[in-house]
Amino acid sequence: MLLEYAIVAGLLFGVFYAYLALGLNLIFGVLRIVNLAHGDLVMLGSYLAFELYYAWHWSPLLAIVVAVVPCILVGGALYLGVAPRLARAQDPEMMSLVLFFGISQVIEAIAAFGFTSNERSVSANALGSHPVGILGQAYPVTWVVVAAASVPVLLILFAYLGRTRLGRATRAVMASPDEAAAVGINVRMVSALTFGVGVALAVGAGSLAVFMLGGVTPTEGVSITILSFAVIVVGGLGNPLGTVVGGLVLGLAFQLTLTFLPNWASLVPYVLLLAVVLTRPTGVLSRARRLA
C-alpha cells in the first residue's frame, strides 16, 4: 500500500516538477544560457497567486492565464534590451550568468521590500477541501488539481513547438542557430519570444508552487532554481520533452525516498543530479531526441 501511494504521489509531483522546470529548459535550449533568476520568477508567480486569491478573491490558478501576455512582453523586451550587449562581451556565457544572478538578487530584494520576509501561503481550500480517491487511496486535492492544471500547459507548449510555424522555427534554432538563420529564420525574434514564453511558464508555475512547495518567501528562488536545474539535467539539457521525463523521475525518486527513508528525502535532487552527470551527462533523453 505504501509503495502504491508513493508511486501515484510521485507521478502527481512529477508532472508539476516538469511544468516548474519547463521554462528554464526552453530558454536554455534556444539561448544556451541558464536563467539563474528562474526560481525568483516562480516566486513572483506564487505572490501573484496569493494576491489574486486574498485581494481579488480569484482562483490562484488564474495566475497561469493572467501572467501569459505581460510576461511574454516583458521577457521579450528584456531579452532584446540585453542581448546586443551580451553579444559584444568577450565571454557572453559568463556575462549572462552574472547578469541573471544580478536580476535574481534584484527580484529577491524587491519581493522582500514589498511582501516582507514572512512566509505567505494560500489555503488549500482554494482548490477544494475533499481528498481525491485514486486506486483506493486518498490524496490531497491540491496535488491532484495541480497535476491536472499542469498537464494542459505541457500539452499546449508541445503542440506549439510541434504544430505551429513559430514553434517549428523555435525547434530549428534549438538545433542550430546558424542553420536556422541561413534558411531565413529571424533568430533574434525567435529568441526574444522564447525568453518571454520561458518567463511566462516560470511565473505561471509559481501559482502551483505555492501549494506544492509549502508557501512562499522572497528567499526561496535559489532552491527552486536548483530543483528545476536538477529536473532538466536528469531529462536532458535543451530538450523540452526530456523535462517531462526528468520531472517524473525526480517526483518518483523524491516520494519513494520520503516514504521509506524520510530523513534522506531532501538530498534526492542533488544525488540524482550527481548520478546523471557522472553516468549519462546528456540526460535520459539526448538533445537529438528533442521532440517526435
C-alpha positions in Angstrom: 0.0 0.0 0.0 2.8 2.4 0.9 4.6 1.7 -2.4 1.4 2.3 -4.5 0.8 5.6 -2.6 4.3 6.7 -3.2 4.2 5.9 -6.9 1.0 7.8 -7.5 2.2 10.7 -5.4 5.5 10.7 -7.3 3.7 10.9 -10.6 1.5 13.8 -9.4 4.5 15.7 -8.2 6.5 14.7 -11.3 4.0 16.4 -13.6 4.3 19.5 -11.5 8.1 19.4 -11.5 8.0 19.2 -15.3 5.9 22.3 -15.5 8.2 24.0 -12.9 11.3 23.4 -14.9 10.0 23.7 -18.5 10.6 27.4 -18.8 14.2 27.0 -17.7 14.9 24.3 -20.2 13.2 26.1 -23.0 15.3 29.1 -22.5 18.5 27.0 -22.3 17.6 25.1 -25.5 17.3 28.2 -27.6 19.6 30.8 -25.9 22.2 28.4 -24.5 22.1 30.2 -21.1 21.0 29.2 -17.6 18.4 31.6 -16.3 19.6 31.9 -12.7 16.5 34.1 -12.0 14.2 31.3 -12.9 13.3 30.4 -9.3 12.7 34.1 -8.4 10.2 34.4 -11.3 8.4 31.3 -9.9 8.4 33.0 -6.5 6.8 36.1 -8.1 4.1 33.8 -9.6 3.4 32.5 -6.1 2.9 36.0 -4.8 0.7 36.8 -7.8 -1.5 33.8 -6.9 -1.6 34.9 -3.2 -2.7 38.4 -4.2 -5.3 37.2 -6.7 -6.9 35.0 -4.0 -6.8 37.3 -1.0 -7.1 40.7 -2.6 -9.4 39.8 -5.6 -11.0 36.5 -4.4 -10.0 34.9 -7.7 -8.8 31.3 -8.1 -5.0 31.1 -7.8 -5.0 29.1 -11.0 -5.9 32.2 -12.9 -2.4 33.4 -12.4 -1.3 30.9 -15.1 -3.5 32.8 -17.6 -3.1 36.3 -16.3 0.7 36.1 -16.5 1.0 34.9 -20.1 0.8 38.1 -22.1 2.5 40.5 -19.7 5.4 38.1 -19.1 5.9 37.4 -22.8 6.1 41.1 -23.5 8.3 41.9 -20.5 10.6 38.9 -21.1 10.9 39.6 -24.8 11.7 43.3 -24.2 14.3 42.3 -21.5 16.0 40.0 -23.9 16.1 42.5 -26.8 17.5 45.0 -24.3 20.4 42.9 -23.1 21.1 40.5 -26.0 23.2 43.0 -28.1 25.3 43.9 -25.0 25.9 40.2 -24.2 26.8 39.5 -27.8 29.5 42.2 -27.6 31.0 40.7 -24.4 34.3 38.8 -24.6 32.7 35.9 -22.7 28.9 36.0 -23.3 28.1 32.9 -21.4 29.8 34.0 -18.2 28.3 37.5 -18.6 24.8 36.0 -18.9 25.3 34.1 -15.7 26.4 37.3 -13.9 23.5 39.2 -15.4 20.8 36.8 -14.4 22.4 36.4 -11.0 22.1 40.1 -10.6 18.4 40.0 -11.8 17.8 37.3 -9.3 19.1 39.4 -6.5 17.1 42.4 -7.6 13.9 40.4 -7.7 14.5 39.0 -4.3 15.2 42.4 -2.8 12.1 43.9 -4.4 10.0 41.0 -3.1 11.4 41.3 0.4 10.6 45.0 0.4 7.1 44.6 -1.0 6.0 41.4 0.9 8.4 41.3 3.9 10.3 38.2 4.8 7.3 36.5 6.4 6.1 33.3 4.7 2.9 33.7 2.8 0.6 30.8 1.8 -2.7 30.2 0.1 -5.2 28.0 1.9 -5.5 24.5 0.4 -9.3 25.0 0.4 -8.8 27.4 -2.5 -8.5 24.3 -4.7 -11.0 22.2 -2.9 -11.5 20.7 0.5 -12.1 16.9 0.0 -9.4 14.3 -0.7 -9.4 12.6 -4.0 -9.5 8.8 -4.2 -7.1 7.1 -6.6 -6.7 3.3 -6.7 -8.4 3.0 -3.4 -6.3 5.6 -1.6 -6.9 9.2 -0.7 -4.7 12.0 -1.9 -4.8 15.8 -1.1 -7.0 17.6 -3.6 -4.2 20.1 -4.1 -1.9 17.5 -5.5 -4.5 16.3 -8.0 -5.6 19.7 -9.1 -2.0 21.0 -9.5 -1.1 17.9 -11.7 -4.4 18.3 -13.7 -3.6 22.0 -14.3 0.0 21.2 -15.3 -0.9 18.7 -18.0 -2.8 21.2 -20.3 0.1 23.7 -20.1 2.6 20.9 -21.1 0.4 19.8 -24.0 -0.2 23.3 -25.2 3.5 24.0 -25.3 4.4 20.8 -27.1 1.6 21.5 -29.6 3.0 25.0 -30.1 6.5 23.6 -30.7 5.3 20.8 -33.0 2.3 22.2 -34.9 2.9 26.0 -35.4 5.2 27.9 -37.7 6.8 29.8 -34.8 7.2 26.5 -32.8 9.0 24.8 -35.7 11.2 27.9 -36.0 12.0 27.6 -32.3 13.0 24.0 -32.8 15.2 24.9 -35.7 17.0 27.5 -33.5 17.4 24.9 -30.8 19.1 22.5 -33.3 21.4 25.1 -34.9 21.0 28.9 -34.7 23.4 29.3 -37.7 21.5 26.9 -39.9 18.2 28.5 -38.9 19.4 31.9 -39.8 20.7 30.6 -43.1 17.2 29.5 -44.1 15.7 32.8 -43.3 14.5 32.4 -39.7 14.8 35.6 -37.6 16.8 34.0 -34.7 16.7 37.2 -32.6 12.9 37.4 -32.8 12.5 33.7 -32.0 15.0 34.0 -29.1 13.1 37.0 -27.7 9.8 35.2 -28.0 11.2 32.1 -26.4 12.6 34.1 -23.5 9.2 35.7 -22.9 7.5 32.3 -23.0 10.0 30.9 -20.6 9.3 33.8 -18.2 5.5 33.2 -18.5 6.0 29.5 -17.8 8.0 30.2 -14.7 5.5 32.8 -13.3 2.6 30.5 -14.1 4.3 27.6 -12.3 4.5 29.8 -9.3 0.8 29.8 -8.8 1.0 26.0 -8.3 4.3 26.0 -6.4 2.7 27.9 -3.6 0.7 24.8 -2.9 3.2 22.1 -3.7 6.3 23.7 -2.0 4.6 24.9 1.1 4.1 28.7 0.9 6.4 31.4 -0.5 9.1 33.6 0.8 11.4 36.1 -1.0 14.4 33.9 -0.5 13.1 30.7 -2.0 14.2 31.4 -5.5 17.6 29.8 -5.2 16.2 26.4 -4.0 13.6 26.4 -6.8 16.3 27.1 -9.4 18.4 24.2 -8.1 15.3 21.9 -8.1 14.4 23.0 -11.7 18.0 22.5 -12.8 18.1 19.0 -11.4 15.0 18.2 -13.4 16.4 19.4 -16.7 19.8 17.8 -16.2 18.1 14.4 -15.5 15.9 14.7 -18.5 18.3 16.4 -20.9 19.5 19.9 -21.2 17.8 21.8 -24.0 15.2 19.0 -24.5 11.6 20.1 -23.6 10.3 16.5 -23.8 13.2 15.5 -21.5 11.9 17.9 -18.9 8.8 15.8 -18.5 10.9 12.6 -18.1 13.1 14.4 -15.6 10.2 15.7 -13.7 8.6 12.2 -13.4 12.0 10.6 -12.4 12.6 13.3 -9.7 9.0 13.1 -8.5 9.1 9.3 -8.1 12.5 9.3 -6.5 11.5 12.0 -4.0 8.2 10.4 -3.0 9.7 6.9 -2.7 12.5 8.3 -0.5 10.1 10.4 1.5 8.0 7.3 2.2 10.7 4.8 3.1 13.8 7.0 4.0 12.3 10.3 5.0 15.5 11.7 6.6 17.2 11.5 3.2 14.4 13.0 1.0 16.0 16.5 0.9 19.1 15.0 -0.8 17.2 13.4 -3.7 17.7 16.3 -6.2 21.4 16.6 -5.5 22.0 12.8 -5.6 20.1 12.5 -8.9 22.0 15.4 -10.3 25.3 13.9 -9.5 24.3 10.4 -10.6 23.2 11.7 -14.0 26.2 13.9 -14.6 28.6 11.0 -13.8 26.8 8.3 -15.7 24.8 9.9 -18.5 25.8 13.6 -18.9 23.4 14.1 -21.8 20.4 13.2 -19.6 17.8 10.5 -20.1 16.9 11.9 -23.5 19.6 13.5 -25.5 19.2 16.7 -27.5 18.9 14.7 -30.7 15.6 13.3 -29.5 14.0 16.7 -28.7 10.5 16.1 -30.0 8.9 13.3 -32.0 
